[in-house]
Amino acid sequence: MRLIRTAVAALAGLLLAVALPGSTAFAANGQFLWVGPKGKAYSIQNPPDNKCYDMGQEARAARNETKSPLVVYSKKKCKGDAIRIAPGQQAPQGTGFQSVIFNPR
């Protein structure tokens, strides 16, 4: 029984180490910023590459302060009209979006 507990604990530790964002090799280093409802500012720090995020509420004024390109989409699930935003750039004024992907392939 001790061997099983030890194996489970080791496996859990390994999964936790892999799941924690420690490696920047697979992340767009920096911040992605946007404005939500009532003009409140939001951000994501070091977002993972090639993962689509759906916005849960109004999102506009996207600004890419990461070191990788990103794409904002007019619809959820990274569908609809796409606007590519280079590092250090921002979306055209008044551009709203419903999803975003970082460093798309």
C-alpha positions as a Markdown table, in Angstrom:
| # | Residue | x | y | z |
|---|---|---|---|---|
| 1 | Met | 0.0 | 0.0 | 0.0 |
| 2 | Arg | 2.9 | 2.4 | 0.8 |
| 3 | Leu | 4.3 | 1.7 | -2.7 |
| 4 | Ile | 1.0 | 2.8 | -4.3 |
| 5 | Arg | 0.8 | 5.9 | -2.2 |
| 6 | Thr | 4.4 | 6.8 | -3.1 |
| 7 | Ala | 3.8 | 6.2 | -6.8 |
| 8 | Val | 0.6 | 8.3 | -6.7 |
| 9 | Ala | 2.4 | 11.1 | -4.9 |
| 10 | Ala | 5.3 | 11.1 | -7.4 |
| 11 | Leu | 2.9 | 11.1 | -10.3 |
| 12 | Ala | 0.9 | 14.0 | -8.8 |
| 13 | Gly | 4.1 | 16.0 | -8.3 |
| 14 | Leu | 5.1 | 15.4 | -11.9 |
| 15 | Leu | 1.7 | 16.5 | -13.2 |
| 16 | Leu | 1.8 | 19.6 | -11.0 |
| 17 | Ala | 5.3 | 20.5 | -12.2 |
| 18 | Val | 4.3 | 20.1 | -15.9 |
| 19 | Ala | 1.1 | 22.1 | -15.4 |
| 20 | Leu | 2.6 | 25.1 | -13.6 |
| 21 | Pro | 3.7 | 27.9 | -15.9 |
| 22 | Gly | 7.4 | 27.9 | -15.3 |
| 23 | Ser | 8.7 | 27.5 | -18.8 |
| 24 | Thr | 8.6 | 30.5 | -21.0 |
| 25 | Ala | 9.5 | 28.4 | -24.1 |
| 26 | Phe | 5.8 | 28.0 | -24.8 |
| 27 | Ala | 4.5 | 31.4 | -23.8 |
| 28 | Ala | 4.2 | 34.8 | -25.3 |
| 29 | Asn | 6.3 | 36.6 | -22.8 |
| 30 | Gly | 4.8 | 39.9 | -21.7 |
| 31 | Gln | 1.2 | 41.2 | -21.2 |
| 32 | Phe | -1.9 | 41.3 | -23.3 |
| 33 | Leu | -4.1 | 44.2 | -22.3 |
| 34 | Trp | -7.7 | 45.1 | -23.2 |
| 35 | Val | -10.6 | 47.1 | -21.9 |
| 36 | Gly | -13.8 | 45.5 | -20.7 |
| 37 | Pro | -17.2 | 46.7 | -19.4 |
| 38 | Lys | -17.3 | 50.2 | -17.9 |
| 39 | Gly | -13.8 | 50.9 | -19.2 |
| 40 | Lys | -12.1 | 48.5 | -16.7 |
| 41 | Ala | -8.6 | 47.4 | -17.8 |
| 42 | Tyr | -7.8 | 43.7 | -17.9 |
| 43 | Ser | -4.6 | 41.8 | -18.7 |
| 44 | Ile | -3.1 | 38.3 | -19.2 |
| 45 | Gln | 0.6 | 37.8 | -18.2 |
| 46 | Asn | 2.7 | 35.4 | -20.3 |
| 47 | Pro | -0.2 | 33.7 | -22.1 |
| 48 | Pro | 0.5 | 30.3 | -23.6 |
| 49 | Asp | 1.1 | 30.0 | -27.3 |
| 50 | Asn | -1.5 | 28.8 | -29.8 |
| 51 | Lys | -4.4 | 28.6 | -27.3 |
| 52 | Cys | -7.7 | 30.3 | -28.1 |
| 53 | Tyr | -9.3 | 32.3 | -25.3 |
| 54 | Asp | -12.9 | 33.3 | -25.4 |
| 55 | Met | -13.8 | 36.6 | -23.7 |
| 56 | Gly | -16.6 | 36.2 | -21.2 |
| 57 | Gln | -17.7 | 39.8 | -21.6 |
| 58 | Glu | -17.3 | 42.9 | -23.7 |
| 59 | Ala | -13.7 | 43.3 | -24.9 |
| 60 | Arg | -12.1 | 46.1 | -26.9 |
| 61 | Ala | -8.9 | 48.2 | -27.2 |
| 62 | Ala | -6.6 | 45.1 | -27.5 |
| 63 | Arg | -2.9 | 45.9 | -26.9 |
| 64 | Asn | -0.1 | 43.4 | -27.5 |
| 65 | Glu | 2.8 | 44.0 | -25.0 |
| 66 | Thr | 4.1 | 40.4 | -25.6 |
| 67 | Lys | 7.1 | 39.5 | -27.7 |
| 68 | Ser | 4.9 | 37.4 | -30.1 |
| 69 | Pro | 2.1 | 38.2 | -32.5 |
| 70 | Leu | -1.5 | 37.6 | -31.6 |
| 71 | Val | -4.8 | 37.6 | -33.4 |
| 72 | Val | -8.1 | 38.9 | -32.1 |
| 73 | Tyr | -11.4 | 37.6 | -33.6 |
| 74 | Ser | -14.9 | 39.1 | -33.9 |
| 75 | Lys | -16.5 | 35.8 | -32.7 |
| 76 | Lys | -15.9 | 33.2 | -30.0 |
| 77 | Lys | -13.7 | 30.1 | -30.6 |
| 78 | Cys | -11.3 | 32.2 | -32.8 |
| 79 | Lys | -13.8 | 32.5 | -35.6 |
| 80 | Gly | -15.0 | 35.4 | -37.6 |
| 81 | Asp | -13.1 | 38.5 | -38.8 |
| 82 | Ala | -9.4 | 38.4 | -37.7 |
| 83 | Ile | -7.0 | 41.2 | -36.8 |
| 84 | Arg | -3.4 | 40.4 | -36.4 |
| 85 | Ile | -1.6 | 42.5 | -33.8 |
| 86 | Ala | 2.2 | 42.6 | -33.9 |
| 87 | Pro | 4.3 | 42.9 | -30.6 |
| 88 | Gly | 4.1 | 46.4 | -29.2 |
| 89 | Gln | 1.0 | 47.3 | -31.3 |
| 90 | Gln | -2.7 | 47.7 | -30.7 |
| 91 | Ala | -5.9 | 47.0 | -32.5 |
| 92 | Pro | -7.5 | 49.9 | -34.4 |
| 93 | Gln | -9.5 | 52.2 | -32.2 |
| 94 | Gly | -13.0 | 51.0 | -31.6 |
| 95 | Thr | -12.2 | 47.4 | -32.5 |
| 96 | Gly | -14.2 | 44.9 | -30.3 |
| 97 | Phe | -13.3 | 41.2 | -30.1 |
| 98 | Gln | -14.7 | 38.0 | -28.6 |
| 99 | Ser | -11.6 | 35.7 | -28.7 |
| 100 | Val | -7.9 | 35.9 | -29.0 |
| 101 | Ile | -5.0 | 33.5 | -29.8 |
| 102 | Phe | -1.4 | 34.1 | -29.0 |
| 103 | Asn | 1.5 | 33.3 | -31.4 |
| 104 | Pro | -0.8 | 31.3 | -33.7 |
| 105 | Arg | 0.7 | 28.6 | -35.9 |
